[in-house]
Amino acid sequence: MTHPHPWTLGAVGDVFVHRPDPSTAFEHSRELLGAVDVLFGNCEGAYTDRPSPSPGGGWSVLSPAGHADALGPAGFDVMAVANNHALDGGFTGLEDTLGRLHAQGIRTVGAGADLARAREPVVVEHGPTRVGFVAFSCVHPPGYAARARTPGVSAVRVESHYHLPDDDPYAYIEPGAVPKVRTFPRAEDAAVVAEAVTRLAGEADVVVASFHWGTSREPAVLADYERILGRLAVDAGADVVLGHHHHLLRGVEFHAGKPIFYGLGHFVFDQVTEWSEEELAYLRSLGEYGIYPRDGYPLLPFHPDGRLTVLAALEFRGNRLARAGMVPCVISPANHAVPAAPDTADGRRVLAYVRQVSERAGLPTGYAEGTFTIGGFAGFEALPR
C-alpha cells in the first residue's frame, strides 16, 4: 500500500528588504523558512535602480535592485506581486522586480506586463504534487491595475455602500447620523476570481489563493468583502486562502474544512522613510495605529502589535490537508523576525493576540499549543469549532 506524499506549505505576509546589508534580513528566520517544502510570501514593493513615475503616486516603497537578492537564499519559491506598492517604481520598476525574482528561481504571481500575464497562475511541483497559486489585489492606487496592454496587478474592484443602521432609532431622524459601511466585490471581478480558481483546480493538486485586502489601521476588523472573497475562493476549489496587507495579524477561519488566513501581517518589512513635520503631524492624527516612527524600531514605523507575526504552516498528505497552524515570531528592534516557541513569553503573546483578534472578528476557530511542529519548530494548531 502506498501512502500519500507528505509535504509542507509555509507562508508569510508582507516582505520587503531595504537595509545596509540585505543578507542579514532573514538571519534569524532562515532555518524556520527552510523547514517547509514550498514557501510563499508577498513581495511588498519595487526593487529597481531605474524607477519611473508611479501611475498612482503616494508613499513609495522602493529599494535598490540588488536588495531583492536576499529573497532567493531565504528560500522563497513563490511570491505574490499583487499589492498596493508593486508599481511604486513605475512600469520599469515592476519589470525590474519581476526580473530580479525570476533570476533567482522565484516564481511570481499577480502582476505582469499586461492583464493576461497578471492573471496567470503559477504551478510548482514538490515530488508528485502540483501546487497552484493565484493572486489578486483589492487595495491599490489608481493606475496600478493591469489592463489589456498595460502592466499592472491582477485587481479586484470593491464597492463601498453606506447605509443608516436599522438598529439605531435616531439614524433616520437626525441629519448627519454616521452610516455603516458595507463592502462587496464587483460581481464581474468576483466571477474572474471564481473562474481562475476553478480552472487552476483542474490543473493542480492543491490550490492556493492569495489576496491583498483589508484595512491597515483597524486591528481585528474584517471587511465584508474579505469574507466574501475568501469563502468564494474556497467554494471555487481553493484549498488554502492567504491574506495580507493589514500589517497586523488577523485570525483564521475554516470554510468547508479549508483554512482562510485572513491576515499574516508583515515578516521582514524594512521601511526607510523621511517625513516632514507636516506629514508627521498628519500621520499621528490618524491614531495609534497610524504609520509613523516608533522609538527603538527605525525600520518598522508601526504599532507595537505589528511586531507580532507568524509563519503559517500547512501539512499535506498528497492533495489532502492534514493540519494547519502557525509558528509565532516576534520582530526585533533590528527588524528581524525571530521564532518564538509557544511556551515562551513572546510565543504566548503571539498566541494570545491571534486568539483575541479571532474572537473580536467572530471567527469560530480554536488554537491548540503543544501539538504542532514544523521541522523542529513548535507552533500552535488552528482547529475548526
N, C-alpha and C positions, 0 to 999 in steps of 0.2 A: 504493500500500500504506500503510495506517495503522499507526502504532506505538502500543503501549500507553502510556497516560498515565503519565508519571513523577511520583513524589511521595515525600515522606519522612515517616516517623513518628518522633517523638522522645519519650523517656520518662525521667523521673527518679523517684527514690524518695520518701521522706517529705518533706513540705513543711509548714512552719508558721511564720508571721510574727508575731513579738511583740517589737518593739523600738521605741525612742522615735520614730524616723522610718521607718515601714514602707516608704516609697517607695524607700529605699536597698537593700532586701533583695536585689534582683536587678541592682544596678547594674553588676556585673562579668560577669554571665552573660546579660543581656538579649539581646545580639547573638547569642550562641550559641543561645539558646532560640528566637529569631526566625528562625533559619536553617532550621528544619524546618517542614513544612506543617501537620502535626497534632501537637499537643503534649499529653502526658498526664503527670499527677503524682498522688501520693497525698496527700490533704488530711488531715494527721495531727493533728487537734484540733478544738476548737469555737471559733467566732467569735461572741460574743454579749455583749450588755450586760445581759441578764436571765437569768443562769443559774439553773436549777432543780436540785434534788438529782439527782446521778447515780444511776442504778439499780444501779450496781455498786460505787461507792466507789473508793478508791485514789488514786493520784497523778493529779492533773488537769492537762490541757494545755488552757488557756483563754487567749483573747486578746480584746480589745475588738472589737466587730463591724466597726468601720471598718478594722481592720488587714487584713481579707480583701481590701480594695480594691486591694492591691498585686498580687493574683494575675491579674487581668484584663490590666493593662498588661504583665505578664511574658509573656503570650501563651498561657496555658493554654486549651485547647479542651475538654478532658475531665479531670475529677478523680474518682478513687475516694474514697468516704467510708465504705468498709467496713474498719474498723480498730478497735483497742482504745482509741481516745480519742475516737471520734465522738460519744459521748454523755456526755462529761465535763461538759458543761453541762446535762445532763438532756435531756428531750424538747424544751423550749423552745430550748435551745442548739443542738440538731440542726436544728430548724426555722429558726432564725436563720442558721445556717451555710449550709444549702441555699439559703435565700432570697438571701443575700448573694452567693453564687456565681452563681446563676441571673440575678441583676440585671446581672451583668457579661457575660452570654452564655456562661458556663462551664457545660457540661453535667455533671451528676453521676450517678454510678452506684454501686450497692452499699449504699445506705441510703435510707430513706423513711418515710413516715407509717404504713405497715403492711407486711406481708410481701410482698404483691403488688408494691407500688411499690419496695420494697427490691431485689427481684429483677429489676425491669425493665431490659432492656438499653438502651443508648444507641447511636444510629446518627448519625454525622456524614458529611457529603459533602465531598469535595475533588475538584472537577472532576466527572468521571463516576463516580468511585469512591466507593462507600458503605463506610464503616469502622465496624464494630460493636464495642461494648465490653460486657463483663460483669465484675462484681467480686464477690469473696467474702472474708470474713474467717474465718480459722481460729483466731485468737488475740484474745480479748476477755474482759472481766469478765462475771460472771453478770448477766443482765438486759439486756445490750446487743443480744441477738439480736431481730430483728423478729419479731412474731407476727401472727396474722390481723388483729387490730385494735389492735396496739400498735406504735409507732415503734421503729426499730432498724436494725441492719445485716443484710445478707444473710450468714447464718452457715453455716459448715460445721463440724460436730462431729467431733472427732478422739478416738479411743480410744488410751490408752496401755496396753501389755501388758508385763508384767515376767516375765522368764524367766531361768533359770540357763543359762549358756552351755555347750554340749556340748563345746567345745574346752578347758574347764578341768577337769582330773581331780579337783580338790578341791571343785568347786562343789556337788556333791550329798552331800558327806560332812562339810562344815564349816558348821554353822549360822551364819547371818548373812552368807554369801557375797554379794557385791554383784551384783545381777542386771543383765542387759542390758535395755534399754528399746526396744520396737518400737512404732511409731505407725501407725495406719491410719484413714483417714476412714470414718465410718459409711457403710454401704452405701447407705442411703436418701438420704444427703446427696450422696454421690458420683454417684448417679443423677440428682439435681437438677442438679448441675454439668454432667454429660454432656448432659442434655436441653436445658438452657439454651444451651449452646454449639452443639449441633446445630441447634436451632431458629433461632438467630441466623445460622448459616452459610447458611441458606436465604433470609435476608433481606438480608445484607450481602456485599460482595465480599471483604472482609478482616475477620477476627475476631480481636480482642484479648481475652485472658482475664487478669484481674488477681487476684492472691491476696495477702492479708496473712497471713504464715505464718512458721514457724521460731522459733529460739531467739535471743535478743538478746545473750546473754553468752558465746557459744561461737563463735569465729572458724572459718570454713570448714566447720562441721558442717552437713550437710543431714539433716533428719529424714526417716524413711521416707515419711511422708505427703506431703511436698513433692514428692518424685519421683513418687509415685503420682498425685497430682492434676495435676501438670504434664504428665505423659505422657497421662493420661486426657483432659485438655482438648485436646491435640493430636489424639489419636485421634478425638475427637468433632467436630473441624473447626476448632480454633483455629489461626491462622497464626502467632501470637506469644503467649508467656506471659510476664507481668511479675510478679515477686515483690518484696516489700518487707516491712519490719518489723525486720529484724536490726540496723539501724544500722551494719552493716559489709557491705562488698561481698561478694557470692558470685559464683561463676563462671557460665558459660553451658554449656548442653547442647543439642545438636541431636537432636531425636527426629523420625523420619520426615522429616528435612530442615527442620524448623521449630525456631526458637530458643526456648529456655526460659531467660530471665534470672532466675536463682534469687533474686538479691538486689541491688537497686540502691542500697542504703544510704540515707542522707538527703542532701538537696541544700541547702536552707535550712531549718533546723530550730531555731528560737530557743527556748531553754529558760530562762525566768526562774524560778528556784527558791529557796525558803528552807527549809533543813533544820535541825532541832535537832541538837545534838551527838550525841544518842542515835541519831537517824536516820542521821547521817553515819557513825557507828561501824558500824551495821548494813550500810549500803551498801558501805563499804570492805571489810567482811568477806566480801563476795561475790566478791572477787578483782579482778585488774587490769582486767577487762572489765566491772566493775560501773559503774553510772551514779552519779557523784559529781563535785564541782567539780574542774576541771583548770586549773592555773595558766596564765594568759595567754589563756584561752578562756572568758570569762564566760558566753557564751550556748551553749556546747557541752560539757556535762559527760560526755563520752565518751572512751574510749581513743583515743590518737593515731591508730590505724588508721582511726577513724571520720572523720578529716579527709580521707580519700581517697574520691573519689566519681566519678561518670560521668554523662554523658548517653548513654543507649542510643539509637542511631540506626539506622534501618532504611530501606533504599532499596527502593522498589517500582516495578514497571512494571505499571500496572493492578492486578490482583489477585495478581501474581506477585512474590514476594520475590526481589530481586536480590542484595542484600548486607546483612549485619548487622554492626554494630560498636559501638564506644564512643568518645566523646570524653572524655579524662581531665580532671578538675578537682581542685583542692586547696582545702579550706576554710580561709580566713584567720582570724586571731585575732578579726576583726570579724564573723565568721560569714558571709562571702561565698564562694560557690562561684566559684573563679577558673579559667577554662580554662587548660590546660597542654599545649602541644604534646608529642607522644610523644618528641621528641628532646631535651627539656629534662630537667633533674634531677627536677623534680616529675612530669613526664609519665612518666619511666622508673619512678618509684616506684609510680605507679598501675598501670602495665602489669605490673611485677614482682609486685605484690600480687595482681592478678587471676590471673596465671599460677600463683602459689603456692596460692591458695585453690582454684583449679580442680583442681590436681594432688592436693591433700590430700583433696578430695571425690571423687576418682576420675572426674572429668569428662573425657572424651576430646575436648577442644577445643583448637585452636591459636589463637594470636593473632599477627597479622602487622601490623607497623607500616610506615608509608611508602606504603601503598596505599589508604588510606581517608580521605576528606574529606567534610565536610558544610558547605556554604555557606562554604567557605574555611577552616574549622576542621579541623585534622588530628586523626585518631584512629587506632585500631587495629581491624582487622577480625577478627571471630570466624569461625573456619573449622572445620567438622567434620573429624574424622580417621577 
